[in-house]
Amino acid sequence: ERGDRPTRRPADAPPERERKKEREKESSSSSCFFDDIAKSLSELLKPVDVGTTTIDAAAKGAAPKLHVDVNTGASAIAIDASKTIEITDGVSIEACGTPAGDLSANVEANGLVSGFDLKLTGVTADASSASVGAKFSMDSLGVTADGALKAGSDVTATACYAVDDNLSVGASAVVSSASGGVSAWSIAAQRVDGPTTLSTSVTDGGNTLAVGVNSELDANTSAGLRATLNMGDRNTLGFALAVSKKLSSGDVARVVYANSGDTDIAYNTTLCKGADVTACLRLAKNNSYKTGFQVSLNN
């Protein structure tokens, strides 16, 4: 509440922050979206960030969030600042800026209508440069639509249906605003069996087939494997496998190996309260290597 005189809240009405958490919890437990299919496997197999050093800093209160990106030779440094302002319950504006004077904003409106979320990204003085994303969930169905506000931009639409608590199927399509036809499509499905998740997808208009599996081997260890068959001009088979391990110290190590011969290693540790560092290393097939570092500061 604001003002000198407090407003009495009914005994059965939770605070706004609690209502927001309850709404997010209800949405996450009942909704299913296309991007959630094989999400845990994709995160496990995600290539590490090398060739750059990034620093993210966030402080409580009115201080803005800072993101600093330094390239390998330290010849270029990019600094971004952002500040999120809560307008009302479910509506927020994130103001972003750079030292060069580039200003933009991201606007989110979540849950104002049951099951419907809306986000505007990259809003500037030229409104046509922004993009809009919408999500709608109802029972076991989740639908999204994303596209730029600029006239003639393509729209990416997805739909996902949770057959039951363990099986989800979905489809994605890029619709051309010029012709009204579908320029790209994909379908995917996943099944959860205890700690193990099986997933499969067909992408690139039917030219690429992927099959994956990931599992929690124990409370601190996860492993995953994805095989990809490209059925274009010439059939090619690729694979990637990964293992993630939380050590007794609390540090997390992750190793990813691909049939290209590259091996990615990421090691995350907490230096002190509010300070996390992730060191990344990529070992190439020709014995060359690249490194990267990510620092996260929160207090």
N, C-alpha and C positions, 0 to 999 in steps of 0.2 A: 504494500500500500504506500501511497505517497501523500504528502501534505502533513500539516501539523496535527490534524485530528485523525487518529487511526480509524479505519473502517472495520466494523465487526464482521467477521466471517462466520457463517453458520457452522455449527459444530460438525455437521456431516460433510462439509466442503473442504477438501484437501487444499493445501497451498498450491500456487501455480506451478512451482517447480516439481512438486510431487505429481500433479496431474499430467505434466509433460512426460515424466518418466513412465507413468502408468500407460499413457497413450502410446509411447514408443515401444514399451514392452508388449502391449496388445498387438501392435502392428507387426512387430518382428516375429511374434509367435504364430500369427495366423496367415501372414502373407508369404508368397513364394514368387520370386522374380527370376527372370532368365539368367541374369548375371550371377545368381547364387548357385547355379548348377556347376559343380566341379570347382567351386571357389576356393575351398581349402587346398585342393591339389594344385591349382594355379598359383596360390600364394607360396606353397612349398617349393614349386619348381621355378619361381620367379628369378630371373637373372639378377645378380647383385649389381649395385651401382658402382661402377669404376670410372676412373678418369676425372673425378670431381670430388670436391669436399663441400659438404653443406652443413650449415649451422641453423638450427631452429630454436628460437627462444620465445618463451611465453611466460608472462608474470601475471599474478592475480591483480585485480583492480583495473584501473583505467589504462594501464600500459598496453600498447599494441603488440601483436605478435610480429616477430621478425624472422625473415628467411634470407640467409646469405649463401650464395652459390659461388664457389671459387673453382675455376677450371684448372686443368693439370699444370699448366705453366704459370699459373697465378697472374696471367696477363689480363684477365678480365674478372671482375667481381660484380655480381648482380645482387642487389639488395631489394627485398620486397617487404613492405609492412602492411599489416592488416589489423582491423579492429572490428569485432562483432558487437552489434548493438541489438538488444532484444527490444523490439517494438511493443509486442504484446505476446501473450501465451501462444506459441506456435509460429510467430512471425519474427524474423530477424533480418538484419542487413549487415553484410560484411563489407566494410570500406577498405579498399586496397590502394596502395600508392608506391611509387618508386622515387628515388632522389631526382630522377630526370623530370619529374612532374606528371608522370602518367597516372591517371586516376581511373578507377573502375569500382564497380560494386557488384556484389552477389546478393540476391534476395531470395529468401526461403519462406514459404508458407506451408506449414505441415499440420495436417489434422483439423483444419478449419471446417472442412467437410469430411465426414467419416471415411477413412480409407484413402483420401486423396492428398497428395503432396505435390507442390509446385516449386520449381527453382529456376530463377533467371541468373545466368552467369555472364560475366564480362560486360556489364551494363556501363556504357560510357555516354558522352554527349551525342555520339552517333549510335542511336539505339539499334540500328540494323546490324551492328557488329556483335550484338549479344546473342546468346543461345538460350533456349528454353527447354526444360525437361519436366515431364509430368509422370507421376506414378499413381496407379489406382489399384487397390487390393480389395477383394471381397471374398470372404470365406477362403476357398482354396485356389483362387485365381488372382494372378498378379499381372498387370498390363503397364507398359511404359511407352512413352513417345518422346523422342529427342530430336531437336533440329535448330538451325539458326533462324533468327528473325528475318534475315535478309531474304528478299523475294527470290524465288527460284531455287532455294536450298532444298536438299534432300532431307527426308525424314526417316529416322530409324525407329521402327516399332518392334516391340517384343511382347510375348505372352508366355506365361508359365502356369501350369496346372499341377497342383499337388494331388496325385491320385489317392495317396494315403500318407501317413506319417513318414514313410520310408521311400516312396517313389515319386519323382517329379519329372515332368516332360515339358519342353518348351520349344519355341521357335522365334527366330529373329529375321527381319526383312528390312532392307533399305529401299524406300519408295522414292522414285524420281518425281519431283514436283513438275518437271517439264513434260514428261511423257505419261506420268501416272502409272508406269510399270515398275516392276521389282527389278532392281539392278544387282542385288546380292541377297542371299538368304542362307540361313543355317538352322539346323535343328539339333537338340541335345536332350539327354536324359541322364538321370543318376538314380542309383538305389543305395540306400544306407542299410547296412547289416551289422548292427552293433558298432564296434569301433572301425569297421571297414566301409569305405564308400567306393562303389563302382560307377564309372561315368563313361559316356560315349557321345560323340558329336559328329555331324556331317556339315562341313562348311565349304566356302568357295564354290557355291552352286553345285555341290555334289562331288567336287574334285578332291576333297580332302576328308579322310576318315581318321578319327582319333579315338583311342580307347585308353582309359586310365583307371588306376586303382591307388588309393591311399588308405593308410590305416594307422591307428594309434597302437604301437607295439606295447607300450606301457604308459604309465602316467606322465613320463618325461620324454618319450621318444616317439617320433612320427616318421613315416617313410612313405614314399610315393613313386609311381612309375607311370609314364605316358608314352604310348607308341603312336606314331602318326604316319599314315600311308597317303602319299600324294599321288593321285591317279591322273595327272595331267598328261603331257606329251610322253613322259616316261615315268613309269612307276618307281617311286623312291620311298624307302622306309626309314624313318628316323625315330629316335627315342631320347628320353631324358629321365633320369632318376634322381631322387634327393632323399636325404636323411636330416632330420632336425632333432637336436638333443639338448635338453635342459640339464646343466651340470649341477652338482651338489652345491656349488657356490652361488647358484642362481643365474649364472651366465648362460647364454644360449648360442650354440654353434650349429651352423647349417652348411651342408655340402651338396652341391648340385653338379651332376655330370651329364653331358650330352654327347651323342654319337659324333658330333663335330670334332670332338677331342678336347673341348674346353672344360675346365673344372673350376667352378665357382665356390668360394669359401667365404662365409660371413660369420663374424663373431661379435656378439652383443654383450656388453658389460655395463654395470652401473658403477661409476666412479664414486659418487656420493649421492645423497638424497637429492633428487631432481636433476641429476646429470647422467645421461646415458650416452654411450659411444658405441657405434657399430663400425668395425673395420672390415673391409672387403678386399678380396684378392681373387684375380682371375688368372689361372694358369692355362696358357694356350698350347695347342698341339706342337708348335715349333719351339717350345720352352721359353717363350717370352711371357711377360706378365704385366698386369695393370693393377693398380690399387685405388681404393676410394675410402672416404671416411664420412660418416654422418654423426653429427653431435646434436643432441636434443637437451635443452635446458628448460626446466619447468620449476617454478617456485611460487 
